[in-house]
Amino acid sequence: MKLYPVMAGLILLTGLAVSLPAAEVQGILMDRQCSMKALKEGQNAAVMHTRECNLMPESAKSGYGVFTADNKFICLDAAGNKRAAAALQATKKKDNLKVKVTGDVTGETIAVKSLKLQ
């Protein structure tokens, strides 16, 4: 009978964790394949990375992510990769692909709820 209060507490904690607001990640949208160069060379390499390179088949296949101002690369989940590809197809920008992504971050991946090129 003492398990019921413990179970109720766990359910309450689970509910609180689910209701936390999503994270917002801002930076440069780029493919995972080219992110290694940006991680070595810094923010300038990410800013100069082109839309054309992002849309190359090998680049698109590697997946997308956000290169942040503090030189980290946060990968997008599968749904985020689809949104990123669509945003890249739709934009006229050639480089400096600033992006704002909201979603749940787990480790180095974000489960994308929204993605907007700026």
Secondary structure as GFF3:
##gff-version 3
##sequence-region A 1 118
A	DSSP	alpha_helix	3	18	.	.	.	ID=ss1
A	DSSP	beta_strand	23	31	.	.	.	ID=ss2
A	DSSP	alpha_helix	32	41	.	.	.	ID=ss3
A	DSSP	alpha_helix	43	48	.	.	.	ID=ss4
A	DSSP	alpha_helix	51	54	.	.	.	ID=ss5
A	DSSP	alpha_helix	57	62	.	.	.	ID=ss6
A	DSSP	beta_strand	64	67	.	.	.	ID=ss7
A	DSSP	beta_strand	73	76	.	.	.	ID=ss8
A	DSSP	alpha_helix	78	90	.	.	.	ID=ss9
A	DSSP	beta_strand	98	106	.	.	.	ID=ss10
A	DSSP	beta_strand	109	117	.	.	.	ID=ss11
###
